[in-house]
Amino acid sequence: MVGFVISPSTIWRTRGSLGVERRASVKTWRARKATVRSTMVGTAGVGTAFMLSTLAGLSTGIGGLLMVYQKDLSYEKLGLWQGAAGGFMLCVSFVDLLPEVFDTGVSYISSGLLFSVGVGVIAALKYLVPEPDLTKLGAEDENTASVLWSGILTAFGIGIHNFPEGIAVFISTLQGIELGLPLAIAIGLHNIPEGMAVALPIYFATQNKFRAFLISLISGLAEPLGVLLVILFSRGVLDKEVVALMLSTVAGIMVSLSVFELIPQAVEHAGKKAATVTTIFGFLSMSALLVGVDHLGLKV
């Protein structure tokens, strides 16, 4: 019979090794748990990213609803709102879009050229393309037809502006829900006054609440449309520089809309002094909104 003698030191060494293994296994389990948690928080699927882009875009409809229930609309009140809308667009272009373009390192020449293209698009629509017959859409006379055409151009410009914003929300959400969600909230907030800018002239010209609301909503749906096009056709070529160049064109479109369309109509309908005041008010209020969402950690 062979006997084994186990000394106390051997027992302690065995306990120590078991303890080390147990602690190592606990650390491994915690690390795996943390990895799973960070994966759940840090990434999101295509469906979630698309949903956030859509919700951010739909907030233009909120602005549309606010406008179609305005009472006692007059040309003067329309002019005041058009001045504010012009201020909104100038602020978004110069305070938000263009600084973002320059932050990506895109050359000033490229961004300047594409900004000029954006300006040229609206200038061509304004001065080279004859104003269409809008009586079938509800315009009763030449003045209301001009207002309605202004609303349609504004919807076009804001829709183009929303296109890259939807892409930005989508890509950010794919990188992490903690990145995409704040961006979607911020874009949703500043889409509300843009929806107001679209709906008011259309409602004023047609007196049709549903049509004004619908067009404001459609201008926001450019965000998920942009996402769909990216999913279908980008093939990995859409990077920060490409989005930045798109934003340069968008900024040109929005500045051109303000300078050639909204502010001149504001002066015509409300007078030079009132139009100037409301344009400045629109610029400052949008600036405050952008600063506010940035202060809260929601970067547009």
C-alpha positions as CSV (number, residue, x, y, z in Angstrom):
1,M,0.0,0.0,0.0
2,V,1.4,3.3,-1.0
3,G,0.5,6.3,1.1
4,F,0.5,10.0,0.1
5,V,1.4,12.7,2.6
6,I,-0.1,16.1,1.8
7,S,1.6,18.9,3.6
8,P,-0.3,22.1,4.7
9,S,1.8,24.1,2.3
10,T,0.6,22.0,-0.6
11,I,-3.0,22.6,0.5
12,W,-2.5,26.4,0.5
13,R,-0.7,26.3,-2.8
14,T,-3.6,24.3,-4.3
15,R,-6.2,26.7,-2.8
16,G,-4.2,29.6,-4.1
17,S,-4.1,28.2,-7.6
18,L,-7.8,27.5,-7.5
19,G,-8.4,31.0,-6.3
20,V,-6.4,32.5,-9.1
21,E,-8.3,30.4,-11.6
22,R,-11.6,31.3,-10.1
23,R,-10.7,35.0,-10.1
24,A,-9.5,34.7,-13.7
25,S,-12.7,33.1,-14.7
26,V,-14.7,35.8,-13.0
27,K,-12.7,38.5,-14.8
28,T,-13.2,36.7,-18.1
29,W,-17.0,36.5,-17.4
30,R,-17.1,40.1,-16.5
31,A,-15.1,41.1,-19.5
32,R,-17.5,39.1,-21.8
33,K,-20.5,40.7,-20.1
34,A,-19.0,44.2,-20.5
35,T,-18.3,43.4,-24.2
36,V,-21.8,42.3,-24.8
37,R,-23.2,45.3,-23.0
38,S,-20.9,47.7,-24.9
39,T,-21.9,46.0,-28.2
40,M,-25.6,46.4,-27.3
41,V,-25.1,50.1,-26.4
42,G,-22.4,51.0,-28.9
43,T,-23.8,49.6,-32.1
44,A,-27.2,49.5,-33.8
45,G,-28.7,47.6,-36.7
46,V,-29.7,49.0,-40.1
47,G,-33.3,49.0,-39.0
48,T,-32.7,51.2,-35.9
49,A,-30.5,53.6,-37.9
50,F,-33.2,53.9,-40.6
51,M,-35.9,54.4,-38.0
52,L,-34.0,57.3,-36.3
53,S,-33.4,59.0,-39.7
54,T,-37.1,58.7,-40.5
55,L,-38.3,60.1,-37.1
56,A,-35.9,63.0,-37.4
57,G,-37.2,63.8,-40.8
58,L,-40.9,63.5,-39.8
59,S,-40.5,66.4,-37.3
60,T,-40.9,68.8,-40.2
61,G,-44.6,67.7,-40.0
62,I,-44.7,69.1,-36.5
63,G,-43.8,72.5,-37.8
64,G,-46.4,72.1,-40.6
65,L,-49.1,71.4,-38.0
66,L,-48.1,74.4,-36.0
67,M,-48.5,76.6,-39.1
68,V,-51.8,75.3,-40.5
69,Y,-53.6,76.3,-37.4
70,Q,-52.5,79.9,-37.5
71,K,-55.5,82.3,-37.4
72,D,-56.1,85.6,-39.2
73,L,-53.3,85.1,-41.8
74,S,-52.5,88.2,-43.7
75,Y,-49.8,89.2,-46.2
76,E,-48.1,91.1,-43.4
77,K,-48.0,88.1,-41.1
78,L,-46.8,86.0,-44.0
79,G,-44.0,88.4,-44.6
80,L,-42.9,88.3,-41.0
81,W,-42.7,84.5,-41.0
82,Q,-40.9,84.5,-44.4
83,G,-38.3,86.9,-42.9
84,A,-37.9,84.5,-39.9
85,A,-37.6,81.5,-42.2
86,G,-34.9,83.4,-44.2
87,G,-33.0,83.9,-41.0
88,F,-33.4,80.3,-40.1
89,M,-31.8,79.2,-43.3
90,L,-29.0,81.7,-43.2
91,C,-28.1,80.6,-39.7
92,V,-28.2,76.9,-40.6
93,S,-25.9,77.5,-43.6
94,F,-23.3,79.8,-42.0
95,V,-23.4,78.5,-38.4
96,D,-23.9,74.8,-38.9
97,L,-23.3,73.5,-42.4
98,L,-20.3,75.4,-43.6
99,P,-18.2,75.0,-40.4
100,E,-18.9,71.3,-40.5
101,V,-17.7,71.3,-44.1
102,F,-14.4,73.0,-43.2
103,D,-13.9,70.8,-40.2
104,T,-13.5,67.8,-42.5
105,G,-10.5,69.3,-44.2
106,V,-12.2,69.7,-47.6
107,S,-10.4,72.3,-49.7
108,Y,-11.9,75.8,-49.8
109,I,-11.8,75.8,-53.6
110,S,-13.9,72.6,-53.9
111,S,-16.4,73.6,-51.2
112,G,-16.6,77.1,-52.7
113,L,-17.4,75.8,-56.1
114,L,-20.1,73.5,-54.9
115,F,-21.5,76.3,-52.8
116,S,-21.7,78.3,-56.0
117,V,-23.5,75.4,-57.7
118,G,-26.1,75.4,-55.0
119,V,-26.6,79.2,-55.3
120,G,-26.9,78.8,-59.1
121,V,-29.6,76.1,-58.9
122,I,-32.0,78.4,-57.1
123,A,-31.0,81.4,-59.0
124,A,-31.8,79.5,-62.3
125,L,-35.1,78.3,-61.0
126,K,-36.0,81.9,-59.9
127,Y,-34.9,83.9,-62.9
128,L,-34.5,81.5,-65.8
129,V,-37.4,79.0,-65.4
130,P,-40.8,80.6,-65.9
131,E,-43.1,80.4,-62.9
132,P,-45.5,77.6,-63.5
133,D,-49.3,77.8,-63.6
134,L,-50.3,77.0,-60.0
135,T,-54.0,77.6,-60.2
136,K,-54.7,73.8,-60.2
137,L,-52.9,73.7,-56.8
138,G,-55.2,76.3,-55.3
139,A,-53.6,79.7,-56.2
140,E,-56.4,82.2,-56.9
141,D,-54.4,85.1,-58.4
142,E,-50.9,86.2,-59.3
143,N,-50.0,87.2,-55.8
144,T,-51.0,83.9,-54.2
145,A,-49.4,82.0,-57.1
146,S,-46.1,83.8,-56.3
147,V,-46.5,82.9,-52.6
148,L,-47.2,79.3,-53.5
149,W,-44.2,79.0,-55.8
150,S,-42.1,80.4,-53.0
151,G,-43.4,77.7,-50.7
152,I,-42.6,75.0,-53.3
153,L,-39.1,76.3,-53.8
154,T,-38.6,76.3,-50.0
155,A,-39.8,72.8,-49.7
156,F,-37.4,71.8,-52.5
157,G,-34.5,73.5,-50.7
158,I,-35.3,72.0,-47.3
159,G,-35.8,68.6,-48.8
160,I,-32.3,68.8,-50.4
161,H,-30.9,70.0,-47.1
162,N,-32.5,67.1,-45.2
163,F,-31.0,64.5,-47.6
164,P,-27.5,64.5,-46.2
165,E,-28.8,65.0,-42.7
166,G,-30.6,61.7,-42.9
167,I,-27.4,60.1,-44.1
168,A,-25.5,61.6,-41.2
169,V,-28.0,60.2,-38.7
170,F,-27.9,56.8,-40.3
171,I,-24.1,56.5,-40.4
172,S,-23.8,57.8,-36.8
173,T,-26.3,55.3,-35.5
174,L,-24.5,52.5,-37.2
175,Q,-21.3,53.6,-35.4
176,G,-23.2,53.7,-32.1
177,I,-26.6,54.4,-30.8
178,E,-25.1,56.8,-28.3
179,L,-23.9,58.8,-31.3
180,G,-27.0,58.5,-33.5
181,L,-29.7,59.2,-31.0
182,P,-28.5,62.7,-29.9
183,L,-27.9,63.6,-33.5
184,A,-31.4,62.5,-34.5
185,I,-32.9,64.6,-31.6
186,A,-30.9,67.6,-32.5
187,I,-31.9,67.4,-36.2
188,G,-35.5,66.7,-35.3
189,L,-35.6,69.9,-33.2
190,H,-34.2,72.2,-35.9
191,N,-36.5,70.5,-38.5
192,I,-39.5,71.9,-36.7
193,P,-39.0,75.6,-37.8
194,E,-38.1,74.4,-41.3
195,G,-41.4,72.6,-41.5
196,M,-43.1,75.9,-40.5
197,A,-41.2,77.7,-43.3
198,V,-42.6,75.2,-45.8
199,A,-46.1,75.0,-44.6
200,L,-47.0,78.6,-44.1
201,P,-46.8,80.0,-47.7
202,I,-48.5,76.9,-49.0
203,Y,-51.4,77.2,-46.5
204,F,-51.6,80.9,-47.1
205,A,-51.9,80.5,-50.9
206,T,-54.2,77.4,-51.0
207,Q,-56.1,77.6,-47.6
208,N,-55.7,73.8,-47.6
209,K,-54.4,72.5,-44.3
210,F,-53.8,69.0,-45.4
211,R,-51.9,70.0,-48.5
212,A,-49.7,72.3,-46.5
213,F,-49.0,69.7,-43.8
214,L,-48.4,67.0,-46.4
215,I,-45.8,69.0,-48.3
216,S,-44.0,70.0,-45.1
217,L,-44.0,66.3,-44.2
218,I,-42.7,65.3,-47.6
219,S,-39.8,67.7,-47.3
220,G,-38.7,65.9,-44.2
221,L,-39.0,62.4,-45.8
222,A,-36.0,63.3,-47.9
223,E,-34.0,62.1,-44.9
224,P,-35.0,58.4,-45.0
225,L,-35.0,58.7,-48.8
226,G,-31.3,59.7,-48.7
227,V,-30.7,56.7,-46.4
228,L,-32.3,54.3,-48.9
229,L,-30.2,55.6,-51.7
230,V,-27.1,55.2,-49.7
231,I,-28.1,51.6,-48.8
232,L,-28.8,50.8,-52.5
233,F,-26.1,52.6,-54.4
234,S,-23.3,53.9,-52.2
235,R,-21.1,50.7,-52.3
236,G,-18.8,52.1,-49.7
237,V,-17.9,55.3,-51.6
238,L,-19.8,57.6,-49.3
239,D,-17.2,59.0,-46.8
240,K,-17.0,62.2,-44.8
241,E,-15.5,64.2,-47.6
242,V,-18.3,63.3,-50.0
243,V,-21.0,64.2,-47.4
244,A,-19.1,67.5,-46.7
245,L,-19.2,68.4,-50.4
246,M,-22.9,67.6,-50.5
247,L,-23.4,70.0,-47.5
248,S,-21.5,72.7,-49.4
249,T,-24.1,72.5,-52.2
250,V,-26.9,72.4,-49.7
251,A,-25.6,75.5,-48.0
252,G,-25.5,77.3,-51.3
253,I,-29.1,76.3,-52.0
254,M,-30.4,77.5,-48.6
255,V,-28.5,80.9,-48.8
256,S,-29.8,81.4,-52.3
257,L,-33.4,80.6,-51.2
258,S,-33.1,83.2,-48.4
259,V,-31.5,85.9,-50.4
260,F,-33.4,85.6,-53.7
261,E,-36.8,84.3,-52.5
262,L,-37.8,84.5,-48.8
263,I,-36.3,87.8,-47.7
264,P,-37.4,89.8,-50.8
265,Q,-40.9,88.5,-50.3
266,A,-40.7,89.4,-46.6
267,V,-39.8,93.0,-47.6
268,E,-42.6,93.1,-50.1
269,H,-45.3,91.8,-47.7
270,A,-44.2,93.2,-44.4
271,G,-42.0,96.2,-45.2
272,K,-38.2,96.6,-45.1
273,K,-37.9,97.4,-41.4
274,A,-40.1,94.5,-40.2
275,A,-38.5,92.1,-42.6
276,T,-35.1,93.0,-41.3
277,V,-36.1,92.6,-37.7
278,T,-37.7,89.2,-38.2
279,T,-34.8,88.0,-40.3
280,I,-32.4,88.8,-37.5
281,F,-34.8,87.2,-35.0
282,G,-34.9,84.0,-37.1
283,F,-31.1,84.0,-37.3
284,L,-30.6,84.5,-33.6
285,S,-33.3,82.1,-32.5
286,M,-31.9,79.3,-34.7
287,S,-28.4,80.1,-33.3
288,A,-29.8,79.8,-29.8
289,L,-31.3,76.4,-30.7
290,L,-28.1,75.1,-32.2
291,V,-26.1,76.4,-29.2
292,G,-28.6,74.8,-26.8
293,V,-28.5,71.4,-28.4
294,D,-24.7,71.5,-28.5
295,H,-24.6,72.5,-24.8
296,L,-26.8,69.5,-24.0
297,G,-24.4,67.3,-25.8
298,L,-26.6,66.9,-28.9
299,K,-24.4,67.9,-31.8
300,V,-26.2,68.8,-35.0
